[in-house]
Amino acid sequence: MRATSFFISTLKEAPADADIVSQQFMIRAGMIKRLAAGIYTYMPMGLRSIRKTEQIIREEMERAGAVELLLPVVQPAELWQESGRWEKYGPELLRFKDRHDRQFVIQPTAEEVITDFARSEIKSWRQLPINLYQIQTKFRDERRPRFGVMRGREFTMKDGYSFDRDKEGALVSYRKMYDAYQRIFKRLGLNFRAVAADTGSIGGDSSHEFQVIADTGEDLIAYCPDSEYAANIELCPAQSLISERAAATEDMQKVATPNREKCEQVVELLGKELTSSMKSVVLAADRTNEKGETLPPTIVMILLRADHELNEIKAGKLPELKEGFRFATDAEIVQAFGCKPGYLGPVGINQDIVVYADLTASKMSNFICGANEEGFHLMGVNWGRDLPEAKTADLRNVVEGDASPDGKGQLKLQRGIEVGHVFYLGRKYSEAFGATYLDETGKPQLMEMGCYGIGVTRLLGAAIEQNHDEQGIIWPESMAPFTTVICPMNYNKSETVREAANKLYSDMKAAGIDVILDDRDMRPGVMFADWELIGVPHRVVVGERGLKSGEVEYAHRRNIKDKQMIKFDDVVEFIKNAHQ
């Protein structure tokens, strides 16, 4: 490819609303162009990186025995109603009607459609196992699309689905995909971790996320440096930090804490440590009766040590909250506790309020909590004496230094960007759709399913967050729009340079090198800045001075200031070896 025949559209500055590095550099490098909130045009430079990423995915999917198909972007609402996700999925599901007033959705994912496909096409045990995948456009109506391709509304995703005869076979398929994902992300040149994760809106029995390590990641990963344990913080078990509850040594007393609504303010006033205080989080689960009439919500009080944070995923597994919950409103709190937030506690409350204490909170003694009266807290509170024992559950996020769940060390935390997710679905969708096959005896059996996703366009952003400097992108070689750029000095003025650059370009193409020749009439500084911004790994500079001694200048994008002179006749072989 010659630069004059390609479309290069770089910018000196990123738009003011570009929040993170990957978004800034992708816009400045002419890889994406914003059309609407969370919707981007993928420019020729960006599309080349996407296609290379897709090719690696396809190769590894084929290696793992998966078969590609292409499902519709538009899906009938009936399938989502059949699965039960029409209401559950929420406002992210983009719904619309056609001219005949029939309801459809723009696919955010394809479990419904693929299961419908399977129940109509798979009849016999002889057709199983099978693994089907697609690379297709998806749309999720994000409330607040941001960060460019990292959290857009329209995006490209590889989603795959396995169908097996039994759980044992399904777990074999799951492992094949897990291993394939490991190979994909290694080939893409990314630093990543596979972590245990929550199944979220997809559902199912178990899952793993593949997280690209980056400080800007939205997810928090808990891992043990001394073992292979790693999990999304949402799923990581948190043990009690108190082995045994100490005996009560203080009397409960009510103390004035005017204008102290936060635990930090209260303990500062009382001269205590934050770990001696307990905080309350009030949740509400909406209810209806058999007639669909609204009932008062179930109010649930969650008690945590004041230095800990509520894990909402864990809370959502409590019996009272498993059908969905929200944070209680101020009005609901006042009605339930007779007091505004900031002064709440579990002592003397209405018995209709369900109380759960986190494992650590349940072992506390002589603790501080709200008095359910504005301007007052209680000191010296003890379980069993001053209030009934609460139900207990693991309800907090882990923190650095917590014991690893595998017992092999202490946890550390790091940020990550989710780029892939594998789920063992079990029979969640096959049961809803009646997706069965006939076994060897001729009896119908439900298929066991797995689901496997990769955010293709998100991968570009994740790679940039992990690989960049002040000048621009530093692409892993496998994802770069071009692997090599030839930068001739005075291409249009020097016949010697032009002939040498053209020969080098032809030789590289013949050798299978993905090369672009920058034959634009530009000053060297501007040309170099463009390619440092775009992030092409290998740069070869052709100039008259070097050619006089039969040499060209080479630099790798990762160490762009570390230049070396290479014999002209050796350049092609040098670049080929550098690619390996």
ABEGO torsion letter per residue (X at the ends): XBAAABBBBBBABBBAABABAAAAAAAAAGABBBABBGBBBBBAAAAAAAAAAAAAAAAAAAAAGBBBBBBBABBBAAAAAAAGAAAAAEAABBBBBBAAGBBBBBBABAAAAAAAAAAAABABAAAOBBBBBBBBBBBBBBABBBGEAABBABBBBBBBBBBBABAAAAAAAAAAAAAAAAAAAAAAGBBBBBBBBBAEAAEEABBBBBBBBBAABABBBBBBAABABBBBAAABBBBBABABBBBBABBBBBBBBBGBABAAAAAAAAGBBAAABBBBBBBBBBBBBAAGBBBBBBBBBBBBBAABBBBAAAAAABAAAAAEBBBBBAAAAAAAAGBBBGABBABGBBAABBBBBBAAAAABBGBBBBAGBBGBBBBGBBBGAABBBBBBBBABBBBBGBBBAAGAEBBBBBBBBBABBBBBAEAAAAAAAGBBBBBAAGBBBBBBBBBBBBBAAAAAAAAAAABBBAAEBBBBAAABABABBBBBBGAAABAAAAAAAAAAAAAAAAAGBBBBBBABBBBAAAAAAAAAAAGBABBBBBBAAAAAAGBBBBBBAABAABBBBBBAAAAAAAAAAAAX
